[in-house]
């Protein structure tokens, strides 16, 4: 996981007893080496296993807005505009096309009184969400187009400038799985024709998201719910949470990766940049009240395992240690060893 420093102790004058280097016979002795060294402290507290990854800050979702009716495009939104449910998203032949929320299915037919289906259910849910009917008047889970659907739809049509017919012709509304969208690309041309099934716009949600292309070999190290720290382009940091870890690996220039999606806990702190490179520190595990030292304080032993060189009153002694959690981003590691306590000095390579 990390590189460790292999120290070769060269005895000059009095040396370390070799028969039992960590037993009662071990005695403090000066150790001479041509390598420059420094000191670091053994600390006690909370330690987290963290990995640093490069990511991209942007907006979640990528939606195609498909026109179902066809005609001449007479009005289009600007890139960057935020449109909400119940608003006119664009116009064809001078008539507004309404944005509605619906995650179940795309509209594929005219909807009118007496019809049933999943598409009717998402229309009912949208009308209740917009306040054109109460839950008592219209069940948002109902898949039946009845009297209350008719009245609620009539009011919506009149509010956006359409004739209130109480019927929803194919192409009069666009259903997307979010209550607000942000226009990312305008494909159609004002004054141009759009055929039924033609893509008019591309959009995202208004929810901020960070995506990370994580090496597929590290997929098991990260899980939904892991806490992260996002380092922003302005030098500030903000917290976040892993929302999903991809299960499909994709080949990239630097290997095979899976997509990790992260939800910022404070979206406003991330600013308004459409896209920006960020660095993400992902916390996959945390332990409390443990001792830790810099990773480069570890000494590899000839017989296996590790030790640290403790300095007390000018005397040096080796203390064998068991390693625990590694914090890659901070360069520290959890250690336990007999006689090892917080506040002691340990030898590290000089910086």
Helices and strands as residue ranges (DSSP letters): E 37-41, E 43-59, E 63-67, E 71-75, E 82-84, E 88-92, E 95-101, H 118-129, H 147-159, E 173-176, E 180-186, E 193-194, E 198-204, E 208-215, G 216-221, E 227-231, E 237-245, E 250-252, E 255-264, G 267-270, E 276-294, G 295-297, E 299-300, E 306-312, E 315-327, E 332-336, E 345-349
